[in-house]
Amino acid sequence: MARRYNRRPIRPIEEMPSLFEPGKRLDEAAFEVSLTDEAQRDARDGATADISDLVLPADTGLRRRPLMFISFGSGSSGNCSYIGTTDCGILIDAGCDNNYVTEQLLRNGIDMSAVQGIILTHDHADHVRYSYALLRRNTHMRLYCTPRTLEGLLRRHNLSRRIKDYHSPVFKEHQYHFGELTVTPFETSHDGTDNAGFFIERGEQTFVVATDMGVVTERADHYLRRACAMMIEANYDSHMLQTGRYPEYLKRRIRSERGHMDNAETAAYLARIYTPALRHVFLCHLSQDNNTPASALDAVRDALTAARVTVTDSTANIAPGALYLATLPRFAASQLYFL
């Protein structure tokens, strides 16, 4: 019998109360990989590519695994993703069922023993719900968040206080190392407790996590402009929110500078900061009631096209100067991306 996972909270997170609290240069060619014909067909069909489908150029001397990204769910029903290699990586947030996360990682050739820990963006339920379950079943892992975020997590949620035993404090604008990954937390604007984004480096590869933001802060802008790939919020369509069923107080909260960004804001920002170094954009945290993947993609694609950016929805052989654009699924795992 197939397992079923409880991915949905009892109430949408938007309706829950909020506190409103205040190295060495690497040759780019060394990271070029290609997929077999079968893997390219899988990518076009939206299937997950297996790590065995990777063909590494024999003459590059490449010894390291490619950098990989996968999302297990994105939105107010649960957020969690993985960035790293088959040897070492980290989970970004822990709002998706721990068994589902474990099985999806194994399906893509990644054992939980390779996961160093969980880095938390903030303390809302859709980002922390399964953090203790993941840590309890994988005692080698640590929970990385600021001390204030941990305090907010314990205050807001009915999680075991033993989670403190797994906590390793991090501080914004300080670098932390996880194998080949270097992670720098930075300030973001949201109504959680001590909200953070993450600038993740591996040699010259850079990945930025910028979710749950009412506006792009000065520090978020600093790091987003340096991204080769990013996960950025496009939470709502302004018209859908305006005419939707949400009460006015909740609409004001979502629109505020400590709420969320709409499609048009994200689209305009991406068109403004784009450089050819940016190769992958993953739109995350789409509202179930006030957005659709098509609406978010259309808004961002139109803005980028107007800025003369070539946008593609195929991961197979992204042309130089082109940008891959996708939305992350709300209730299911994405395909495995090789960055």
Secondary structure by P-SEA (a helix, b strand, c coil): cbbbbccccccccccccccccccccccccccbbbbcaaaaaaaaacccccccccccccccccccccbbbbbccccccccccccccccccccccccccaaaaaaaaaaaccccccccbbbbcccccccccaaaaaaaacccbbbbccaaaaaaaaacccccccccccbbbbbccbbbbcccbbbbbbbbbccccccbbbbbbcccbbbbbbcccccccaaaaaaaaacccccccccccaaaaaaccccaaaaaaaacccbbbcaaaaaaaaaacccccccbbbbcccccccccaaaaaaaaaaaaaaabbbbbcccccccccbbbbbbbbcccccccccc
